[in-house]
Amino acid sequence: MNIQIFGTKKSFDTKKAQRYFKERRIKFQFIDLREKEMSKGELQSVMRAVGGLDALIDSKAKDQDTVALITYLAESQKFDKLLENQQILREPIVRNGKQATVGYEPDTWKTWE
């Protein structure tokens, strides 16, 4: 397994995800979204794995103006705007190759090998 956890250090669910993998002695790479944003390819890969752009957006994010803007943009513009404003992504984003989850999903992680 090649686990990557994207999130922020202050996110409670990100900490829970890190603890989940540590307790099972599964190595993972943590990427702090405040220091290094996701690349275009990474974001597209996660988007395909979780079933679209809307699954990635945190409707309760602090930046409600950006959430509203992205909600009402044309489909062709949503991805680029989300790439620029990654502070509204749901956390944590956990990747294992082509598989990915958004949020705390231990039931899905158990099935990964």
C-alpha distances in whole Angstrom, upper triangle without the diagonal:
4,6,10,13,16,19,22,23,25,24,24,21,19,19,19,15,15,17,14,11,14,15,12,12,8,8,9,11,14,17,20,22,25,24,22,22,20,21,22,20,17,19,20,17,16,20,19,16,18,22,24,25,27,24,23,26,27,31,31,30,33,34,36,38,34,33,36,37,33,34,38,37,37,33,33,34,31,28,30,31,28,26,29,29,26,27,27,24,23,20,17,16,12,10,6,8,11,11,12,15,18,19,18,16,15,16,14,11,12,11,8,6
4,7,10,13,16,19,20,23,22,22,20,17,18,18,15,14,16,15,12,14,16,14,13,9,8,7,8,11,13,17,18,22,21,19,19,16,17,19,17,14,17,18,15,14,18,18,16,18,21,22,23,25,22,21,24,25,29,30,28,31,31,33,35,32,31,34,34,31,32,36,34,34,31,31,31,29,26,27,28,25,23,26,26,23,24,25,21,21,18,16,14,10,8,5,6,10,10,11,14,16,18,18,17,16,18,15,12,14,14,10,9
4,7,10,13,16,17,20,18,19,16,13,15,15,11,10,13,12,9,11,14,13,12,8,7,5,6,9,11,14,16,19,19,17,17,15,16,19,17,13,15,17,14,13,17,17,14,16,19,21,21,23,20,18,21,22,26,26,25,27,28,30,32,29,28,31,32,29,30,33,32,33,30,30,30,27,24,25,26,23,22,24,24,20,21,22,18,17,15,12,10,7,6,5,8,11,10,9,11,13,15,14,14,13,15,13,10,13,13,10,10
4,6,10,13,14,17,16,17,14,11,13,14,11,10,13,13,11,13,16,15,14,11,9,6,5,6,7,11,12,15,15,13,13,11,13,16,14,11,13,15,13,11,15,16,14,15,19,19,19,21,18,16,19,19,23,24,22,24,25,27,29,26,25,29,29,26,27,31,30,30,28,28,27,24,21,22,23,20,18,21,20,17,18,19,15,15,12,10,8,6,5,7,9,11,11,9,11,12,13,14,14,14,17,15,12,15,16,13,14
4,6,9,11,14,12,13,11,8,10,11,8,8,11,11,10,12,15,15,15,12,11,7,6,5,6,8,10,13,14,12,12,11,14,16,16,12,13,16,14,12,15,17,15,15,18,19,18,19,17,14,17,17,20,20,19,21,22,24,26,24,23,26,27,24,25,29,28,29,27,27,26,23,21,22,22,18,17,20,18,15,15,16,13,12,9,6,6,5,7,9,12,14,12,10,10,10,10,11,12,13,16,14,12,15,17,14,16
4,7,10,12,11,13,11,8,11,13,10,10,14,14,14,15,18,19,18,16,14,10,9,6,5,6,6,10,11,9,9,8,12,14,14,10,11,14,13,11,14,16,15,14,18,17,16,17,15,12,14,14,18,18,16,18,19,21,23,20,19,23,23,21,23,26,25,26,24,25,23,20,18,19,19,15,14,16,15,11,12,13,10,10,7,6,5,6,8,12,14,15,14,11,10,9,10,12,14,15,18,16,15,18,20,17,19
4,7,9,7,10,9,6,9,11,10,10,13,15,15,16,19,20,20,18,16,13,11,8,6,5,5,8,10,10,10,10,14,16,17,14,13,17,16,13,16,19,17,16,19,19,17,18,15,12,13,12,16,15,13,15,16,19,21,18,18,22,22,20,22,25,25,27,25,26,24,21,19,20,19,15,15,16,14,10,10,11,9,8,5,5,7,9,12,15,17,18,17,13,12,10,10,11,14,16,19,18,16,20,22,20,22
4,5,5,9,9,7,9,12,12,11,14,16,16,17,20,21,21,20,18,15,13,9,8,5,6,6,9,10,11,12,16,19,20,17,16,20,20,17,19,22,21,20,23,22,20,20,18,15,15,14,17,16,13,14,15,18,20,19,18,22,23,21,23,26,26,29,27,28,26,23,21,21,20,17,16,17,14,11,9,12,11,10,8,8,10,12,15,18,21,22,20,17,16,13,12,14,17,18,22,21,20,23,25,23,25
4,6,8,10,7,7,11,11,10,13,15,16,16,18,20,20,19,18,15,13,9,9,7,9,9,10,12,14,16,19,22,23,20,20,23,23,20,22,25,24,23,26,25,23,24,21,18,19,17,20,18,16,16,18,21,23,22,22,25,26,25,27,30,30,32,31,31,29,26,25,25,24,20,20,20,18,15,13,15,14,14,11,10,13,14,17,20,23,24,23,20,18,16,14,15,18,19,23,22,21,23,26,24,26
4,6,9,8,8,11,13,12,14,16,18,18,20,22,22,22,21,18,17,13,13,10,11,10,13,15,16,18,21,24,25,22,21,25,25,22,23,27,25,23,26,26,24,23,21,18,18,16,18,15,14,13,16,19,22,21,20,24,25,24,26,29,29,32,31,32,29,26,25,26,24,21,21,21,18,15,13,14,14,13,11,11,14,16,19,23,25,26,25,21,19,17,14,15,18,20,23,23,22,25,27,26,28
4,6,5,6,9,10,11,13,14,16,17,19,21,21,20,20,17,16,13,13,10,11,11,14,16,16,17,21,23,24,20,19,23,22,19,21,24,22,20,23,23,21,20,18,15,15,13,15,13,12,13,15,18,21,19,18,22,24,22,23,27,27,30,29,30,28,24,23,24,22,19,20,20,17,14,12,13,12,10,7,8,11,14,17,20,23,24,22,18,16,13,11,11,15,16,20,20,19,22,24,23,26
4,5,5,6,9,10,11,12,15,15,16,19,20,20,20,17,17,14,15,13,14,15,18,19,19,20,24,26,26,23,22,25,24,21,22,25,23,21,24,24,23,22,19,17,17,14,17,14,14,15,18,20,23,22,21,24,26,25,25,29,30,32,31,32,30,27,26,27,26,22,23,24,21,18,15,15,14,12,9,9,13,14,18,21,24,25,22,19,16,14,11,10,13,15,18,19,18,20,23,23,25
4,5,5,6,9,10,10,13,14,15,17,19,18,18,16,16,13,14,13,14,16,18,19,18,18,22,24,24,20,19,22,21,18,19,22,20,17,21,21,20,19,16,15,15,13,16,14,14,16,19,20,23,22,20,23,25,24,24,28,28,30,29,30,29,25,24,26,24,21,22,23,20,17,15,15,13,10,7,6,10,11,15,18,21,22,19,15,12,10,7,6,10,11,14,15,14,17,19,19,22
4,5,5,6,9,10,11,12,14,16,17,15,15,12,12,9,10,10,11,13,15,16,15,16,19,21,22,18,17,21,20,16,18,21,19,17,21,21,20,20,17,15,16,14,17,16,15,17,19,21,24,22,21,24,26,24,25,28,29,30,29,30,28,25,23,25,23,20,20,21,19,15,14,14,12,10,6,5,8,9,13,16,19,20,17,14,12,10,8,8,11,12,16,15,14,17,19,18,21
4,5,5,6,9,10,10,12,14,15,15,15,13,13,10,12,12,14,15,17,18,18,19,22,25,25,21,21,24,23,20,22,25,22,21,24,25,24,23,20,18,19,17,20,19,18,19,22,24,27,25,24,28,29,27,28,32,32,34,32,33,32,28,27,28,27,23,23,25,22,19,17,18,16,14,10,9,12,12,15,18,21,23,20,17,15,14,11,10,13,13,17,17,15,17,20,20,22
4,5,5,6,9,10,10,13,14,14,15,13,14,13,15,15,16,18,20,21,21,21,24,26,26,22,22,25,23,20,22,24,21,20,23,24,24,23,20,19,20,18,20,19,19,21,23,25,28,27,25,28,30,28,29,32,33,35,33,34,33,29,28,29,28,25,25,27,24,21,19,19,17,14,11,9,12,12,15,17,21,22,19,16,14,13,10,7,10,10,13,14,13,15,18,18,20
4,5,5,7,9,10,11,13,11,12,10,12,10,13,13,15,17,19,19,19,18,21,23,23,19,19,22,20,17,19,21,18,17,21,22,22,21,18,17,19,17,20,20,19,21,24,25,28,26,24,28,29,27,28,31,32,33,31,32,31,28,26,27,27,23,23,25,23,19,19,19,16,13,10,7,9,8,12,13,17,18,16,13,11,11,9,6,8,8,12,12,10,12,15,14,17
4,5,5,6,9,10,11,10,10,8,9,8,11,12,15,17,18,18,18,18,21,24,23,20,20,23,21,18,21,23,20,20,23,24,24,24,21,19,21,20,23,22,21,23,25,27,30,28,27,30,32,29,30,34,34,35,33,34,33,29,27,29,28,25,24,26,24,20,19,20,18,16,12,9,11,10,13,14,17,19,17,15,14,14,12,10,12,11,15,15,12,14,17,16,17
4,6,5,6,9,10,10,11,11,13,12,15,16,18,20,21,21,22,22,25,28,27,23,24,26,24,22,24,26,23,22,26,27,27,27,23,22,24,22,25,24,23,25,27,29,32,31,29,33,34,32,33,36,37,38,36,37,36,33,31,32,32,28,28,29,27,23,22,23,21,18,14,12,14,13,16,17,20,22,20,18,16,16,14,11,13,11,15,16,13,14,17,17,18
4,6,5,7,9,9,11,11,13,13,16,17,20,22,23,23,23,22,25,27,26,23,23,25,23,20,23,24,21,20,24,26,26,26,22,21,23,22,25,24,24,26,28,30,33,31,29,33,34,32,32,36,36,38,35,36,36,32,30,32,32,28,28,30,28,24,23,24,21,18,15,12,14,12,14,15,18,20,17,16,14,15,13,10,10,8,11,12,9,10,14,13,15
4,5,5,6,5,7,7,10,11,15,17,19,22,22,21,22,21,24,26,25,21,22,24,22,19,22,23,20,20,24,26,26,26,23,22,24,23,27,26,25,28,30,31,34,32,30,34,35,33,33,37,37,38,35,36,35,32,30,31,32,28,27,29,28,24,24,24,21,19,16,13,14,11,12,12,16,18,16,15,14,15,14,12,12,9,13,13,9,10,13,12,13
4,5,5,6,7,8,11,12,15,17,20,22,22,22,23,23,26,28,27,23,25,27,25,22,26,27,24,24,27,29,29,30,26,25,27,26,29,28,27,29,31,33,36,34,33,36,37,35,36,40,40,41,38,39,38,35,33,34,34,30,29,31,30,26,25,26,24,21,18,15,16,14,16,15,19,21,19,18,18,19,17,15,15,13,16,16,13,14,17,15,16
4,6,8,10,12,15,15,19,20,23,25,26,26,27,26,29,31,30,26,27,30,27,25,28,29,25,25,29,31,31,31,27,26,28,27,30,29,29,31,33,35,38,36,34,38,40,37,38,41,42,43,40,41,40,37,35,37,36,33,32,34,32,29,28,29,26,23,20,17,19,16,18,17,21,23,21,20,19,20,18,15,15,12,15,16,13,13,16,16,16
4,5,9,11,15,16,19,22,24,27,27,26,27,26,28,31,29,25,27,29,26,24,27,27,24,24,27,30,30,31,27,26,29,28,31,30,30,33,35,36,39,37,35,39,40,37,38,42,42,42,40,41,40,37,35,36,37,33,32,35,33,29,29,29,26,24,21,18,18,15,17,15,19,21,19,18,18,20,19,16,15,12,14,15,11,10,13,13,13
4,6,9,13,15,18,21,24,26,26,25,26,25,28,30,28,25,27,29,26,24,27,28,25,25,29,31,31,32,29,27,30,29,33,32,31,33,35,37,40,38,36,40,41,38,39,43,42,43,40,41,41,38,35,36,37,33,32,34,33,29,29,30,27,25,22,19,19,16,17,15,18,21,20,19,19,21,20,18,17,15,17,17,13,13,16,14,13
4,6,10,12,16,19,21,24,24,23,24,22,24,27,25,21,23,25,22,21,24,24,21,22,26,28,28,29,26,25,27,27,31,30,30,32,33,35,38,35,34,38,38,36,36,40,39,40,37,38,37,34,32,33,34,30,29,31,30,27,27,28,24,23,19,17,16,13,13,12,15,18,16,16,17,19,18,16,15,13,15,15,11,11,13,11,11
4,7,10,13,16,19,22,21,20,21,20,22,25,23,19,22,24,21,20,23,24,21,22,26,27,28,29,26,24,27,27,31,30,29,31,32,35,37,34,33,37,37,35,36,39,39,39,36,37,36,33,30,32,32,29,27,29,29,25,26,27,24,22,19,16,16,13,12,11,14,17,16,16,17,19,19,17,17,15,18,17,13,14,16,13,12
4,6,10,13,15,18,18,16,17,16,18,21,20,16,18,21,18,17,20,21,19,20,23,25,25,26,23,21,24,24,27,27,26,28,29,31,33,31,30,33,34,31,32,36,35,36,33,33,32,30,27,28,28,25,24,26,25,21,22,23,20,19,16,13,12,10,10,9,12,15,14,14,14,16,16,15,15,15,17,16,12,15,16,13,13
4,7,10,13,15,14,13,14,13,16,19,17,14,16,19,17,16,19,21,19,20,23,24,23,25,22,20,22,23,26,26,24,26,27,29,31,28,28,32,32,29,31,34,33,34,31,31,30,28,25,25,26,23,21,23,22,19,20,21,18,18,15,12,12,10,10,11,12,15,15,14,15,16,16,16,17,17,20,18,15,18,19,16,16
4,6,9,12,11,11,12,12,15,18,18,14,16,19,17,16,19,21,19,19,23,23,22,23,21,18,20,20,24,23,21,22,23,26,28,25,25,29,29,27,29,32,31,32,30,30,29,26,23,24,24,21,19,21,20,16,16,18,16,15,12,10,10,9,11,12,15,17,16,14,15,15,15,15,16,17,20,19,16,19,20,18,19
4,6,9,8,7,8,9,12,15,15,12,13,17,16,14,17,20,19,19,22,22,20,22,20,17,18,18,22,22,19,20,21,24,25,23,23,26,26,24,26,29,28,30,28,27,26,23,21,21,21,18,16,17,16,13,14,16,14,14,11,10,10,10,11,14,15,17,17,15,15,14,15,16,18,19,22,20,18,21,23,20,21
4,5,6,6,8,10,13,16,17,14,15,18,18,16,19,22,21,20,23,22,20,22,20,16,17,17,20,20,17,17,18,21,23,20,21,24,25,23,25,28,27,29,27,27,25,23,20,20,20,17,15,16,15,11,11,14,12,13,11,10,11,12,14,17,19,20,20,17,16,15,15,16,19,20,24,22,20,23,25,23,24
4,5,5,5,7,11,14,15,13,12,16,16,15,16,20,19,19,21,20,18,19,18,14,14,14,18,17,14,15,15,18,20,17,17,21,21,19,22,24,24,25,24,24,22,19,17,17,16,13,12,12,11,8,8,11,9,11,10,10,10,12,14,17,19,20,19,16,16,14,14,16,19,21,24,22,21,25,26,24,26
4,6,7,10,13,16,18,16,15,19,20,18,20,23,23,22,24,23,20,21,20,17,16,16,19,18,14,14,14,18,19,17,18,21,21,20,23,25,25,27,26,26,23,21,19,18,17,15,13,13,11,9,8,12,12,13,12,13,14,16,18,21,22,23,23,20,19,17,17,19,22,24,27,26,24,28,29,27,29
4,7,10,13,16,18,16,16,20,20,19,21,24,24,24,26,25,22,24,23,19,19,19,22,22,18,18,18,21,22,20,21,25,24,23,26,28,27,29,28,27,25,23,21,19,19,17,15,14,13,11,11,15,15,16,15,15,15,17,18,21,22,23,23,21,21,19,20,21,24,26,29,27,25,29,30,28,29
4,7,9,12,14,12,13,16,17,16,18,21,21,21,24,22,20,22,21,17,18,19,22,22,19,19,19,22,23,20,21,24,23,22,24,27,25,27,25,25,22,21,18,17,17,15,12,12,12,10,11,15,14,16,14,14,14,15,16,19,19,20,21,19,19,18,19,21,23,25,28,26,24,27,28,26,27
4,6,9,12,10,10,13,14,13,15,18,18,18,21,19,16,19,18,14,15,16,19,20,17,18,17,19,20,17,18,21,20,18,21,23,22,23,22,21,19,17,14,13,13,11,9,9,9,7,9,12,11,13,13,13,12,14,15,18,18,18,19,17,17,16,17,20,22,24,27,24,23,27,27,25,26
4,7,8,6,6,10,11,10,12,15,15,15,18,16,14,17,16,13,14,16,19,20,18,19,18,21,21,18,18,21,20,18,20,23,21,22,20,19,18,16,12,12,13,11,8,10,11,8,11,13,10,13,13,12,10,12,12,15,15,15,16,14,15,14,16,19,20,22,25,22,21,25,25,22,24
4,5,5,6,9,10,11,12,14,16,17,18,17,15,18,18,15,16,19,22,23,21,22,21,23,23,19,20,23,21,19,21,23,21,22,19,18,17,15,12,11,13,11,8,10,12,10,14,15,13,16,16,16,13,15,13,16,15,15,16,15,17,16,19,22,23,25,27,24,23,27,26,23,25
4,6,5,6,9,10,10,12,14,16,16,14,13,16,17,14,16,19,21,23,21,23,21,23,22,19,19,22,20,17,20,21,19,19,16,14,14,13,9,9,11,10,7,10,12,11,15,16,14,17,17,17,15,16,15,17,16,15,16,15,17,17,20,23,24,26,28,24,24,28,27,24,26
4,5,5,6,9,10,11,12,14,15,14,14,17,17,15,17,20,23,25,23,25,24,25,25,22,22,24,23,19,22,24,21,21,18,16,16,15,11,12,15,13,10,14,16,14,18,18,16,18,18,18,14,15,13,14,12,11,14,13,16,16,20,22,23,25,26,23,22,25,24,22,23
4,5,5,6,9,10,11,12,14,13,13,16,15,13,15,18,21,23,21,23,22,24,25,21,21,24,23,19,21,24,22,22,19,18,18,16,12,13,15,13,10,14,15,12,16,16,13,15,15,14,11,11,9,12,10,10,11,10,13,13,16,19,19,21,23,20,19,22,22,19,20
4,5,5,6,9,10,11,12,10,9,13,12,9,12,15,18,20,18,21,19,21,21,18,17,20,19,16,18,20,18,18,15,15,15,12,9,10,12,9,8,11,12,10,13,13,10,12,13,13,10,12,11,13,13,11,12,10,12,12,15,18,18,21,22,19,19,23,22,20,22
4,5,5,6,9,10,11,9,9,13,12,11,14,17,20,22,21,23,22,23,23,19,19,21,20,16,18,20,18,17,14,13,14,12,9,11,13,11,10,13,15,13,16,16,13,15,16,16,13,14,12,14,13,11,12,11,13,13,17,20,20,23,23,20,20,24,22,20,22
4,5,5,6,9,10,10,11,14,13,12,15,18,21,23,22,25,24,25,26,22,21,24,23,19,21,23,21,21,17,17,18,16,12,14,17,14,13,17,17,15,18,18,14,15,16,15,11,12,9,11,9,7,8,8,11,12,16,18,18,20,21,17,17,21,19,17,19
4,5,5,6,8,9,9,12,10,9,12,15,18,20,19,22,22,22,24,20,19,22,21,18,19,22,20,20,17,17,18,15,12,15,16,13,12,16,16,13,16,15,11,12,12,12,8,9,7,10,10,8,8,6,8,9,12,15,14,17,18,15,15,18,17,15,18
4,5,5,6,5,6,9,8,7,10,14,16,19,18,21,21,21,22,18,17,19,19,15,16,18,17,17,13,14,15,12,10,13,14,11,11,15,15,13,16,14,11,12,14,14,10,12,11,13,13,10,10,9,10,10,13,16,16,19,20,16,17,21,20,18,21
4,6,5,6,8,11,10,11,14,17,19,22,22,25,24,24,25,22,20,22,22,18,18,21,19,18,15,15,17,15,12,15,17,15,15,18,19,17,20,18,15,15,17,16,13,13,12,13,12,9,9,9,11,12,16,18,17,20,20,16,17,20,19,17,20
4,6,8,10,12,10,11,14,17,20,22,22,25,25,25,27,23,21,24,24,20,20,23,22,22,18,19,20,17,15,18,19,16,17,20,20,18,20,18,15,14,15,14,11,11,9,10,10,7,6,6,7,10,13,15,14,16,16,12,14,17,15,14,16
4,6,8,9,7,8,11,14,16,19,19,22,22,22,24,21,19,21,22,18,18,21,20,20,17,18,19,16,14,18,18,15,16,20,19,16,18,16,13,12,13,13,10,11,10,12,13,10,8,6,6,7,11,13,12,15,15,12,13,17,15,15,18
4,7,8,7,9,12,15,16,20,20,24,23,23,24,21,18,20,21,17,16,19,19,18,14,16,18,15,14,17,18,15,17,20,20,18,20,17,14,14,16,16,13,14,14,16,16,13,11,10,10,10,14,16,15,18,18,15,17,20,18,18,21
4,6,6,7,10,13,15,18,18,22,21,20,21,18,16,17,17,14,13,16,15,14,11,13,14,11,10,14,15,12,14,17,17,15,18,15,13,13,15,16,14,15,15,17,17,14,13,12,12,11,14,18,17,21,20,18,19,23,21,21,24
4,5,5,7,11,12,16,15,18,17,17,17,14,12,14,14,10,10,13,12,12,9,11,11,8,7,11,11,9,11,14,13,12,14,12,10,11,14,15,13,16,16,19,19,16,15,13,13,11,14,18,18,22,22,19,21,24,24,23,26
4,5,5,9,9,13,13,17,16,15,16,13,10,12,13,10,8,12,12,13,11,13,13,10,10,13,13,10,13,16,14,13,15,11,10,10,14,15,14,17,18,20,21,19,17,15,13,11,13,17,17,21,21,19,21,24,24,24,27
4,6,8,10,13,13,17,17,16,18,16,13,15,16,13,12,15,16,16,14,16,16,13,12,16,15,12,14,17,15,13,15,11,9,8,11,12,11,13,15,18,19,16,14,12,10,8,10,13,13,17,18,16,17,21,20,20,24
4,7,9,12,11,15,15,15,16,14,11,14,15,12,12,15,15,16,14,16,15,11,11,13,13,9,11,14,12,10,11,8,6,6,9,10,9,12,13,16,18,16,14,11,9,7,9,13,14,17,19,17,18,21,21,20,24
4,6,9,8,12,11,11,13,10,7,11,12,9,9,13,13,15,14,16,14,11,11,13,11,8,11,13,10,9,9,6,5,6,9,12,11,15,17,20,21,20,18,15,13,10,11,14,16,20,21,20,21,24,24,24,27
4,5,5,9,10,9,12,11,8,11,13,11,11,15,16,18,17,19,18,14,14,16,14,11,14,15,12,10,9,6,5,5,8,11,12,15,18,21,23,22,20,16,14,10,10,13,15,19,21,20,21,24,25,25,28
4,6,9,9,8,11,10,7,9,12,11,10,13,15,18,17,20,18,15,16,18,15,13,16,17,13,13,12,8,9,8,12,14,15,19,21,25,26,25,23,19,17,13,13,16,18,22,23,22,24,27,28,28,31
4,7,8,7,11,11,9,11,14,14,13,16,18,21,21,23,21,18,19,20,17,15,18,18,15,14,11,8,10,9,11,14,16,19,22,26,28,27,25,21,18,14,13,16,18,22,23,23,24,27,29,29,32
4,5,6,10,9,7,11,13,12,13,16,18,21,20,22,20,16,17,18,15,13,15,15,11,11,8,5,8,8,10,13,15,19,21,25,27,26,24,21,18,14,13,16,19,22,25,24,25,28,29,29,32
4,6,9,9,9,11,14,14,15,18,19,22,23,24,21,18,19,20,16,15,17,16,12,12,8,8,11,11,13,16,18,21,24,28,30,29,28,24,21,18,17,19,22,25,28,27,28,31,33,32,35
4,6,6,7,9,10,11,13,15,16,19,20,21,18,16,17,17,13,12,15,13,9,10,8,7,11,12,14,17,19,22,25,28,30,29,28,24,22,19,18,21,24,27,30,29,29,33,34,33,36
4,5,5,6,9,10,10,13,14,18,19,21,18,15,17,17,14,13,16,15,12,13,11,8,12,13,16,19,20,24,26,30,31,30,29,25,23,19,19,22,25,28,30,29,30,33,34,34,37
4,5,5,6,9,10,11,12,16,18,19,16,14,16,16,12,13,16,14,11,13,12,10,14,16,19,22,22,26,28,32,33,31,30,27,25,22,22,25,28,31,33,32,33,36,37,36,39
4,5,5,6,8,10,10,14,15,16,13,11,13,12,9,9,12,10,8,10,9,8,11,14,17,19,19,23,25,29,29,28,27,24,22,19,20,23,26,29,31,30,30,34,34,33,36
4,5,5,6,9,10,14,14,16,13,10,12,13,10,9,13,12,9,11,10,7,10,11,15,18,18,22,23,27,28,26,25,22,20,17,17,21,23,27,28,27,28,31,32,31,34
4,6,5,6,9,12,14,16,13,11,14,15,12,12,15,15,12,14,14,11,13,15,18,21,21,25,27,30,31,29,28,25,23,20,21,24,26,30,31,30,31,34,35,34,38
4,5,5,6,10,12,13,10,9,12,12,9,10,13,13,11,13,14,11,14,16,20,22,22,26,27,31,31,29,28,25,24,21,22,26,28,32,33,31,32,36,36,35,38
4,5,5,8,9,11,8,6,9,10,7,7,11,11,10,12,13,10,12,14,18,20,19,23,24,27,27,25,25,22,21,18,20,23,25,29,30,28,29,33,33,32,35
4,6,9,9,12,10,8,11,13,10,10,14,15,13,14,15,12,13,15,18,21,20,24,25,28,28,26,25,22,21,18,20,23,25,28,29,27,29,33,32,32,35
4,7,9,11,10,9,12,14,11,12,16,16,15,17,18,15,17,18,22,24,24,27,28,31,31,29,28,26,25,22,23,27,28,32,33,31,33,36,36,35,38
4,6,8,6,6,10,11,9,11,14,14,14,16,17,15,16,19,22,25,23,27,27,30,30,27,27,25,24,22,24,28,29,33,33,31,33,36,36,35,38
4,5,5,6,10,11,11,12,15,16,16,18,20,18,18,21,24,26,24,27,27,30,30,27,27,25,25,23,25,29,30,34,34,31,33,36,36,35,38
4,5,5,8,10,10,11,13,15,16,17,19,17,17,19,22,24,22,24,24,27,26,23,23,22,22,20,23,27,27,31,31,28,30,33,32,31,34
4,6,7,8,10,11,13,14,16,17,20,18,18,21,24,25,23,25,25,27,26,23,24,23,23,22,25,29,29,32,33,30,31,35,33,32,35
4,6,6,6,9,10,11,13,15,17,16,16,19,22,24,22,25,25,27,27,24,25,23,23,22,24,28,29,32,33,30,32,35,34,33,35
4,6,5,6,9,10,10,12,14,12,13,16,19,20,19,22,22,25,24,22,22,20,20,18,20,24,25,29,30,27,28,32,31,30,33
4,5,5,6,9,10,11,14,12,12,15,17,19,16,19,19,22,21,19,19,17,18,16,19,23,24,27,28,25,26,30,29,27,30
4,5,5,6,9,10,14,13,13,17,19,20,18,21,21,24,23,21,22,20,21,19,22,25,26,30,31,28,29,32,32,30,32
4,5,5,6,9,11,11,12,15,18,20,18,21,22,25,25,23,23,21,21,19,21,25,26,30,31,29,29,33,33,31,34
4,5,5,6,9,8,8,12,14,16,14,18,18,22,22,20,20,18,17,15,17,21,22,26,27,25,25,29,29,28,30
4,6,6,10,10,10,13,15,16,14,17,17,21,20,19,20,17,18,16,18,22,23,26,28,26,25,29,29,27,29
4,6,9,10,11,15,17,18,17,20,20,24,24,23,23,21,21,19,20,24,26,29,31,29,28,32,32,30,33
4,6,7,8,12,14,16,15,19,20,23,24,23,23,20,19,17,18,21,24,27,29,27,27,31,31,30,32
4,5,6,9,10,12,12,15,16,20,21,20,20,17,16,13,15,18,20,23,26,24,23,27,28,26,29
4,6,9,10,12,12,16,18,22,23,23,22,18,17,14,14,17,20,23,26,24,24,28,29,27,30
4,7,9,12,12,16,18,22,23,22,21,18,16,12,13,16,19,22,24,23,23,27,28,27,30
4,6,9,8,12,14,18,19,19,17,14,12,9,10,13,16,19,21,19,20,23,24,23,26
4,6,7,11,14,17,19,18,16,13,10,6,6,10,12,16,18,17,17,21,22,21,24
3,5,9,12,15,18,18,16,12,9,6,5,8,11,14,16,15,15,19,20,19,22
4,6,10,13,16,16,14,10,8,6,5,7,9,12,15,14,13,16,18,17,19
4,7,10,12,13,11,7,6,5,6,8,10,12,15,13,12,16,16,15,18
4,7,10,11,8,5,5,7,8,9,9,10,13,10,9,13,13,11,14
4,6,7,6,4,7,9,11,12,12,13,14,11,10,13,13,10,12
4,6,5,6,9,12,14,14,13,13,14,11,9,12,11,8,9
4,6,8,11,14,17,18,16,17,17,14,12,15,14,10,11
4,7,10,13,17,18,16,17,17,14,13,16,14,11,12
4,7,11,14,14,12,14,14,10,10,13,11,8,11
4,7,10,11,10,12,13,9,9,13,12,10,13
4,6,8,7,10,11,8,8,12,12,11,14
4,7,7,11,12,11,11,15,15,15,18
4,6,9,12,11,11,15,16,16,19
4,6,9,9,9,12,14,14,18
4,6,6,6,9,11,12,15
4,5,5,6,9,10,13
4,6,5,7,10,13
4,5,6,7,11
4,5,5,9
4,6,8
4,7
4
